Amino acid sequence: FHIFSLAINSFNADDFWKGFGYWSNFACSMMFLLECLLHCAACGNVRLFFARHRTEFFLVIISIVGLATDLTIWKVLCALRGYRLMRYFKTLEALLTAARASILAIFNVMLFTAMVGLCFTVTGRYLIGDQMNDTSRSNFSGMFLSSLTMFQLFTGDSWSSVMYACMQSMPVDD
């Protein structure tokens, strides 16, 4: 319910929904504060409490700061409380653990893609150069524009118009 109350408080919402979002956020934050205090009392030892409930304690502090300052960043950080549900869904927790373990591999793929893009940017710069200036905005006249054109081609955004402009700019051999 807390994440839902954070989600309905959008920029173009009516005053009713903004008020509902604020007060439901307030009620949920107070319930989580009470839960945190009860956990602390049940543990009996502050060190034991912080060993087991450190993340929840910091999320409660963040939600109280978010209520006091009404800044969006603190409200967004409160949405991290939804990750607490993962200890009940073992498959979801395993997926997140696998995603966390593959971050380095994803970074390597992104770096490889950037290097291939740089190679094609330089190749397009030397093969086509300034010949496409009159034909299209997407051209290879400078390194920055070449990089933007290659990004456009990598994302597939109107790649055919870049291809046709490149074909029109090249001289025809008879």
C-alpha positions as a Markdown table, in Angstrom:
| # | Residue | x | y | z |
|---|---|---|---|---|
| 1 | Phe | 0.0 | 0.0 | 0.0 |
| 2 | His | 2.9 | 2.4 | 0.8 |
| 3 | Ile | 4.4 | 2.0 | -2.7 |
| 4 | Phe | 0.9 | 2.6 | -4.2 |
| 5 | Ser | 0.4 | 5.7 | -2.2 |
| 6 | Leu | 3.8 | 7.0 | -3.4 |
| 7 | Ala | 2.8 | 6.2 | -7.0 |
| 8 | Ile | -0.4 | 8.1 | -7.1 |
| 9 | Asn | 1.2 | 11.4 | -6.0 |
| 10 | Ser | 2.1 | 12.6 | -9.5 |
| 11 | Phe | 2.8 | 16.1 | -10.8 |
| 12 | Asn | -0.6 | 16.5 | -12.6 |
| 13 | Ala | -2.8 | 14.9 | -9.9 |
| 14 | Asp | -5.9 | 16.5 | -8.5 |
| 15 | Asp | -5.7 | 18.0 | -5.0 |
| 16 | Phe | -7.7 | 15.1 | -3.7 |
| 17 | Trp | -5.2 | 12.6 | -4.9 |
| 18 | Lys | -2.2 | 14.7 | -3.7 |
| 19 | Gly | -3.8 | 14.9 | -0.2 |
| 20 | Phe | -4.6 | 11.2 | -0.2 |
| 21 | Gly | -1.1 | 10.4 | -1.3 |
| 22 | Tyr | 0.4 | 12.6 | 1.4 |
| 23 | Trp | -1.7 | 11.3 | 4.3 |
| 24 | Ser | -1.4 | 7.6 | 3.2 |
| 25 | Asn | 2.3 | 8.1 | 3.0 |
| 26 | Phe | 2.2 | 9.7 | 6.5 |
| 27 | Ala | 0.1 | 6.8 | 7.9 |
| 28 | Cys | 2.4 | 4.1 | 6.3 |
| 29 | Ser | 5.5 | 5.9 | 7.6 |
| 30 | Met | 4.2 | 6.0 | 11.1 |
| 31 | Met | 3.2 | 2.3 | 10.9 |
| 32 | Phe | 6.7 | 1.4 | 9.8 |
| 33 | Leu | 8.2 | 3.6 | 12.5 |
| 34 | Leu | 6.0 | 1.8 | 15.1 |
| 35 | Glu | 7.0 | -1.6 | 13.6 |
| 36 | Cys | 10.7 | -0.6 | 13.8 |
| 37 | Leu | 10.3 | 0.5 | 17.5 |
| 38 | Leu | 8.6 | -2.8 | 18.3 |
| 39 | His | 11.4 | -4.7 | 16.6 |
| 40 | Cys | 13.9 | -2.8 | 18.7 |
| 41 | Ala | 12.0 | -3.5 | 21.9 |
| 42 | Ala | 11.7 | -7.2 | 21.0 |
| 43 | Cys | 15.4 | -7.5 | 20.3 |
| 44 | Gly | 16.3 | -6.0 | 23.6 |
| 45 | Asn | 19.7 | -5.1 | 22.4 |
| 46 | Val | 20.4 | -2.2 | 20.1 |
| 47 | Arg | 23.4 | -4.0 | 18.5 |
| 48 | Leu | 21.2 | -7.1 | 17.8 |
| 49 | Phe | 18.5 | -4.8 | 16.3 |
| 50 | Phe | 20.9 | -3.1 | 14.0 |
| 51 | Ala | 22.4 | -6.4 | 12.9 |
| 52 | Arg | 19.0 | -7.7 | 11.8 |
| 53 | His | 17.0 | -4.6 | 10.9 |
| 54 | Arg | 19.5 | -2.0 | 9.7 |
| 55 | Thr | 18.0 | -1.5 | 6.3 |
| 56 | Glu | 14.5 | -1.1 | 7.7 |
| 57 | Phe | 15.7 | 1.5 | 10.2 |
| 58 | Phe | 17.4 | 3.6 | 7.5 |
| 59 | Leu | 14.2 | 3.4 | 5.3 |
| 60 | Val | 12.1 | 4.6 | 8.3 |
| 61 | Ile | 14.5 | 7.5 | 8.8 |
| 62 | Ile | 14.4 | 8.3 | 5.0 |
| 63 | Ser | 10.6 | 8.3 | 5.1 |
| 64 | Ile | 10.5 | 10.6 | 8.0 |
| 65 | Val | 12.9 | 13.0 | 6.3 |
| 66 | Gly | 10.8 | 12.7 | 3.2 |
| 67 | Leu | 7.7 | 13.7 | 5.1 |
| 68 | Ala | 9.5 | 16.6 | 6.7 |
| 69 | Thr | 11.2 | 18.0 | 3.6 |
| 70 | Asp | 8.6 | 17.0 | 1.0 |
| 71 | Leu | 11.4 | 16.4 | -1.5 |
| 72 | Thr | 10.8 | 13.9 | -4.3 |
| 73 | Ile | 14.2 | 12.1 | -3.9 |
| 74 | Trp | 13.4 | 11.0 | -0.4 |
| 75 | Lys | 10.0 | 9.6 | -1.5 |
| 76 | Val | 11.7 | 7.7 | -4.3 |
| 77 | Leu | 14.1 | 6.2 | -1.8 |
| 78 | Cys | 11.1 | 5.0 | 0.3 |
| 79 | Ala | 10.0 | 2.9 | -2.6 |
| 80 | Leu | 13.0 | 0.6 | -1.9 |
| 81 | Arg | 10.9 | -0.8 | 0.9 |
| 82 | Gly | 9.2 | -3.0 | -1.7 |
| 83 | Tyr | 12.5 | -5.0 | -2.0 |
| 84 | Arg | 11.8 | -6.2 | 1.5 |
| 85 | Leu | 9.2 | -8.5 | 0.0 |
| 86 | Met | 11.9 | -10.5 | -1.8 |
| 87 | Arg | 12.6 | -12.6 | 1.3 |
| 88 | Tyr | 9.1 | -14.1 | 0.8 |
| 89 | Phe | 9.6 | -14.7 | -3.0 |
| 90 | Lys | 12.7 | -16.9 | -3.3 |
| 91 | Thr | 12.5 | -16.9 | -7.1 |
| 92 | Leu | 12.4 | -13.2 | -7.3 |
| 93 | Glu | 15.4 | -13.0 | -4.9 |
| 94 | Ala | 17.3 | -15.5 | -7.1 |
| 95 | Leu | 16.6 | -13.4 | -10.2 |
| 96 | Leu | 17.8 | -10.2 | -8.5 |
| 97 | Thr | 20.9 | -12.0 | -7.3 |
| 98 | Ala | 21.6 | -13.3 | -10.8 |
| 99 | Ala | 21.1 | -9.8 | -12.3 |
| 100 | Arg | 23.5 | -8.3 | -9.7 |
| 101 | Ala | 26.1 | -10.9 | -10.6 |
| 102 | Ser | 25.8 | -10.2 | -14.3 |
| 103 | Ile | 26.4 | -6.4 | -14.0 |
| 104 | Leu | 30.1 | -6.8 | -15.0 |
| 105 | Ala | 29.2 | -8.9 | -18.0 |
| 106 | Ile | 26.6 | -6.3 | -19.1 |
| 107 | Phe | 29.1 | -3.6 | -18.7 |
| 108 | Asn | 31.6 | -5.5 | -20.9 |
| 109 | Val | 28.9 | -5.9 | -23.6 |
| 110 | Met | 28.2 | -2.2 | -23.4 |
| 111 | Leu | 31.9 | -1.3 | -23.7 |
| 112 | Phe | 32.2 | -3.7 | -26.7 |
| 113 | Thr | 29.2 | -2.1 | -28.4 |
| 114 | Ala | 30.7 | 1.4 | -27.8 |
| 115 | Met | 34.0 | 0.3 | -29.3 |
| 116 | Val | 32.3 | -1.2 | -32.4 |
| 117 | Gly | 30.3 | 2.1 | -32.7 |
| 118 | Leu | 33.5 | 4.1 | -32.4 |
| 119 | Cys | 35.1 | 2.0 | -35.2 |
| 120 | Phe | 32.0 | 2.5 | -37.5 |
| 121 | Thr | 32.0 | 6.2 | -36.6 |
| 122 | Val | 35.6 | 6.7 | -37.7 |
| 123 | Thr | 35.0 | 4.5 | -40.8 |
| 124 | Gly | 31.9 | 6.6 | -41.8 |
| 125 | Arg | 33.9 | 9.8 | -41.1 |
| 126 | Tyr | 36.7 | 8.7 | -43.5 |
| 127 | Leu | 34.5 | 7.1 | -46.2 |
| 128 | Ile | 31.6 | 9.5 | -46.4 |
| 129 | Gly | 32.9 | 12.7 | -44.7 |
| 130 | Asp | 31.2 | 15.9 | -45.8 |
| 131 | Gln | 29.4 | 14.5 | -48.7 |
| 132 | Met | 26.1 | 14.1 | -46.9 |
| 133 | Asn | 25.9 | 17.7 | -45.5 |
| 134 | Asp | 23.3 | 18.9 | -48.1 |
| 135 | Thr | 21.3 | 15.7 | -48.1 |
| 136 | Ser | 20.5 | 15.0 | -44.4 |
| 137 | Arg | 20.9 | 16.2 | -40.8 |
| 138 | Ser | 22.3 | 12.9 | -40.0 |
| 139 | Asn | 25.8 | 13.0 | -41.5 |
| 140 | Phe | 29.4 | 12.2 | -40.9 |
| 141 | Ser | 30.9 | 15.7 | -41.2 |
| 142 | Gly | 32.3 | 15.8 | -37.6 |
| 143 | Met | 33.1 | 13.4 | -34.9 |
| 144 | Phe | 30.1 | 14.5 | -32.8 |
| 145 | Leu | 27.6 | 14.3 | -35.6 |
| 146 | Ser | 29.1 | 11.0 | -36.7 |
| 147 | Ser | 28.6 | 9.6 | -33.2 |
| 148 | Leu | 25.0 | 10.8 | -33.2 |
| 149 | Thr | 24.4 | 9.3 | -36.6 |
| 150 | Met | 25.8 | 5.9 | -35.5 |
| 151 | Phe | 23.7 | 6.1 | -32.4 |
| 152 | Gln | 20.7 | 6.7 | -34.6 |
| 153 | Leu | 21.7 | 3.7 | -36.7 |
| 154 | Phe | 22.3 | 1.4 | -33.7 |
| 155 | Thr | 18.9 | 2.3 | -32.2 |
| 156 | Gly | 17.1 | 1.8 | -35.6 |
| 157 | Asp | 15.6 | 5.2 | -35.6 |
| 158 | Ser | 15.0 | 6.1 | -39.2 |
| 159 | Trp | 18.0 | 4.2 | -40.3 |
| 160 | Ser | 16.6 | 3.8 | -43.9 |
| 161 | Ser | 16.7 | 7.6 | -44.4 |
| 162 | Val | 20.4 | 7.7 | -43.4 |
| 163 | Met | 21.0 | 4.9 | -45.9 |
| 164 | Tyr | 19.2 | 6.6 | -48.7 |
| 165 | Ala | 20.9 | 10.0 | -48.0 |
| 166 | Cys | 24.3 | 8.2 | -48.0 |
| 167 | Met | 23.4 | 6.5 | -51.3 |
| 168 | Gln | 22.4 | 9.9 | -52.8 |
| 169 | Ser | 25.5 | 11.6 | -51.7 |
| 170 | Met | 27.9 | 9.1 | -53.2 |
| 171 | Pro | 29.1 | 9.7 | -56.8 |
| 172 | Val | 27.9 | 7.3 | -59.4 |
| 173 | Asp | 30.5 | 5.4 | -61.4 |
| 174 | Asp | 29.6 | 4.8 | -65.1 |
